[in-house]
């Protein structure tokens, strides 16, 4: 229901319903979110309850309207113009160093460092132990040795 008195005070739910009835589809949760994040209509607090004035709500909703359009291509042209107001390239910043500046190596010289490591004798690896044999393996080895001799 749309209030007739411009100074009517509305709670959040009634404010959302009044805006929706006036043609500005708005949810109660949207008003709550905008009240905490910003960008919503101005409100006052009555204790802990947010109170909206109808004239302020209506002015806020009307301010969010775009200019009249005749086609969607007009919207693209207007949005593109507003998104990038100036498309001029960045100016050149010139050379990185001045000609009279000495090279960095002349300013920061580090003495050479010699690193020595102590000589370590190589360690010989111990031979791997033979895997244990079972009776069948022993019999096969004995049989192969008997054939080869």
C-alpha positions as CSV (number, residue, x, y, z in Angstrom):
1,X,0.0,0.0,0.0
2,X,1.4,3.4,-1.0
3,X,1.2,6.0,1.8
4,X,-0.6,9.2,0.9
5,X,1.3,11.3,3.5
6,X,4.9,12.1,2.4
7,X,6.0,12.3,6.0
8,X,4.6,8.8,6.9
9,X,7.0,6.8,9.0
10,X,7.4,3.2,7.9
11,X,9.2,0.2,9.4
12,X,11.4,-1.8,7.1
13,X,8.9,-4.4,6.0
14,X,6.2,-1.7,5.3
15,X,8.8,0.4,3.5
16,X,9.7,-2.5,1.2
17,X,6.0,-3.2,0.5
18,X,5.3,0.5,-0.2
19,X,8.2,0.7,-2.6
20,X,7.1,-2.5,-4.4
21,X,3.6,-1.2,-4.6
22,X,4.9,2.1,-6.2
23,X,6.7,0.1,-8.8
24,X,10.2,-0.1,-7.3
25,X,10.5,-3.8,-6.5
26,X,12.5,-4.0,-3.2
27,X,12.8,-6.7,-0.6
28,X,13.0,-6.2,3.1
29,X,16.3,-8.1,3.1
30,X,17.7,-5.6,0.5
31,X,16.9,-2.7,2.7
32,X,18.5,-4.5,5.7
33,X,21.6,-5.3,3.7
34,X,21.9,-1.8,2.4
35,X,21.5,-0.4,5.9
36,X,24.5,-2.3,7.1
37,X,26.7,-2.0,3.9
38,X,25.7,1.4,2.7
39,X,24.0,2.7,-0.5
40,X,20.4,2.4,0.9
41,X,17.9,5.0,1.7
42,X,18.4,7.1,4.8
43,X,16.6,6.0,8.0
44,X,16.3,6.8,11.6
45,X,16.2,4.5,14.6
46,X,13.3,4.4,17.0
47,X,15.0,2.4,19.8
48,X,16.4,-0.5,17.8
49,X,13.9,-0.3,15.0
50,X,14.8,1.4,11.7
51,X,12.2,3.9,10.6
52,X,12.0,5.2,7.0
53,X,10.2,8.4,5.9
54,X,8.1,7.8,2.8
55,X,9.2,10.9,0.9
56,X,12.9,10.0,1.5
57,X,12.3,6.4,0.4
58,X,10.6,7.5,-2.8
59,X,13.4,10.1,-3.6
60,X,16.0,7.4,-3.0
61,X,14.2,4.9,-5.3
62,X,13.7,7.5,-8.1
63,X,17.4,8.5,-7.9
64,X,18.3,4.9,-8.8
65,X,16.4,5.1,-12.1
66,X,18.3,5.5,-15.3
67,X,17.6,8.1,-18.0
68,X,14.8,7.1,-20.4
69,X,15.9,4.7,-23.2
70,X,14.5,3.6,-26.5
71,X,16.6,0.5,-27.0
72,X,19.2,-1.7,-25.2
73,X,21.9,-0.4,-27.4
74,X,21.5,3.0,-25.9
75,X,22.3,1.4,-22.5
76,X,25.5,-0.1,-23.9
77,X,26.7,3.2,-25.3
78,X,25.9,5.1,-22.1
79,X,27.5,2.5,-19.8
80,X,30.7,2.3,-22.0
81,X,31.1,6.0,-21.9
82,X,30.7,6.2,-18.1
83,X,32.9,3.3,-17.3
84,X,36.0,4.7,-19.1
85,X,35.8,8.4,-19.2
86,X,39.3,9.0,-20.5
87,X,41.1,6.5,-22.7
88,X,44.3,8.4,-23.0
89,X,47.5,6.4,-22.8
90,X,49.8,6.7,-19.8
91,X,52.6,9.3,-20.4
92,X,56.1,7.9,-20.9
93,X,58.2,8.0,-17.8
94,X,61.5,8.2,-19.7
95,X,64.7,6.3,-19.1
96,X,65.2,4.4,-15.8
97,X,68.5,6.0,-14.8
98,X,70.0,9.4,-15.4
99,X,73.2,9.6,-17.5
100,X,75.2,11.0,-14.6
101,X,74.3,8.2,-12.2
102,X,77.1,5.7,-11.7
103,X,76.2,2.1,-12.4
104,X,74.9,0.1,-9.5
105,X,78.0,-2.2,-9.5
106,X,80.2,0.8,-8.7
107,X,78.1,1.8,-5.7
108,X,77.6,-1.7,-4.2
109,X,80.8,-3.7,-4.4
110,X,81.0,-6.9,-2.4
111,X,84.3,-8.5,-1.7
112,X,84.7,-12.0,-3.1
113,X,84.0,-14.9,-0.7
114,X,86.0,-18.1,-0.8
115,X,84.2,-21.1,0.4
116,X,86.2,-24.2,1.4
117,X,84.8,-27.6,2.3
118,X,86.8,-30.1,4.3
119,X,88.0,-33.2,2.4
120,X,86.0,-36.3,3.3
121,X,87.1,-39.8,2.5
122,X,84.6,-41.8,0.5
123,X,82.8,-44.4,2.5
124,X,82.6,-47.8,0.9
125,X,79.2,-49.4,1.0
126,X,78.9,-52.7,2.7
127,X,77.7,-55.5,0.4
128,X,74.0,-56.2,0.7
129,X,73.3,-59.4,2.6
130,X,72.0,-62.3,0.5
131,X,68.4,-63.0,0.8
132,X,67.5,-66.0,2.9
133,X,66.8,-69.2,1.0
134,X,64.1,-71.7,1.6
135,X,64.3,-75.5,1.1
136,X,63.0,-75.4,-2.5
137,X,65.6,-72.7,-3.5
138,X,68.4,-74.8,-1.9
139,X,67.3,-77.9,-3.8
140,X,67.1,-76.0,-7.1
141,X,70.6,-74.4,-6.6
142,X,72.0,-77.9,-5.7
143,X,70.4,-79.3,-8.8
144,X,71.8,-76.6,-11.1
145,X,75.3,-76.9,-9.7
146,X,75.1,-80.7,-10.2
147,X,74.2,-80.2,-13.9
148,X,77.0,-77.6,-14.5
149,X,79.7,-79.9,-13.1
